[in-house]
Structure formats: structure tokens, C-alpha cells
């Protein structure tokens, strides 16, 4: 069972407003292989993340998480997912796994 499948079946009644609806929607897209049509393309997300990093740097602030996010989007685009929804950045998690755009 993958982490995404755990999210799918783990539905405690006490979650209520603290439930992570976005995580459920995005993990569902990954499980179903639904990366198009994109809400936000991987390439656009990468550009925005890079702008955030540059803005921080111009003010002497290191934004390590934003930089890592930009790198993750770059790797996903490099694997053929540039025009896919940003959830396709999932593919950047693998060196030798899912590596080409499949939808």
C-alpha cells in the first residue's frame, strides 16, 4: 500500500475541518495518473518558485524550501511533465521510476 492509498482509506471521523482536502484531491490525481488538463503547469510553477527565490535573495533572505521546490519542478519538467499539472512534480521523486509524461 502506498502513502497515497493510505490517505485514500484513512478517513477518521474526527478530522472534520482539519482534514486535508487538497491532499486528498492531489493524491487522487496521482493515483489515477490525471495530470491534464493542468490547473497550474509545472513550468509555470517553476517560474513562480524561481521568482520567489530571487525576490528573497535580493533582500538577503534564503528561502531554502522555495529553492528546493523550484528544483523539484525543474526535474519534473525535464522528465517531460512541463505542460502537466503541478501535481506531476510527483515524478521528480524518482531517479529510475515514472519518468515520462503519461497524460
N, C-alpha and C positions, 0 to 999 in steps of 0.2 A: 504494500500500500504506500503510495507516495504522500508527501506532505499535503499536496493539493487535494487528494482524495480524503485525507483526514479532515481537512477543512470542510469538505462537502458533507461528510457524515456526522461531524461533531456539531451538534446543534443543541446545546444545553438550554433549557427553558429560562435560565436566569440571565442570559445575555442581554435581552431587551435592547435598550438604546445604545448599549456598549458593544453590540455586535458589529462586526466589521463587514458591512455590506459590500464595500468596494473590493475587499479581498475576495469575497465570495464571487463577485462578478468577474474579476480578473482571473482568478484561478479556474473558474468555469470556462473562460475563453481559452486558457492554456490547455486544459484537459480536452476541449473539443477541437483544438487547432484552429480557432477562429481569430485570425489576425487582420482580416479585412472585412468590411471597409474600416479604415482607421478612424478613430476619434482624433488622435494626435499621432502623426507619423513618427517613427523612430528618428529620422533625420531632423525633423523639427524639434523634437525633444532634446536631441544632442546639441543643436544650435542654442536653444534656450539655456541648457545647463552650462554650456561654454560661456555664454554672456554673463550668467550669474557668477561664475568663477572669475572672469575678467573684471567684473564690477567689484568683487571683493578684493582682488589683488590690487586694483587701482586705489583702494583705500587702506591697503596694508592689512587686509584680513584674509586669512587662509580658510577656505571653505572646502575642507577635505572630502566631505560626503558629496558635495556637488561635483567636485572633480572626479570622484570615483563613479558617480552616476553618469557623467558625460563620457567617461571611458567605456562604461558598460554599453551605452547607446552606440558608441563608435564601433565596438566589437560586433554588436548585433547587426548594424548596417553593413559591416564588412562581410558578414555571413549571408548577406542577401536579403535582409529584412528592413532596409531603409524606408520602403514605402508602406510597410506594415504598421499596425497599431503598436504603440509603445510597449504594450504587454509582451510583444515579441522579443523584447530585450531579455526575456527568459532564455533565449537561445545563446546569449552571451555567457551563460553559466557553464557551458561545456566546451572543453577543448576538442573532444572527439565524440560528440553526441549529435543531437539535432543541429544541423548546421546550414541548411538551405531553406529559403522561403518556400513554404508549402501551402500558402493560401492567404 
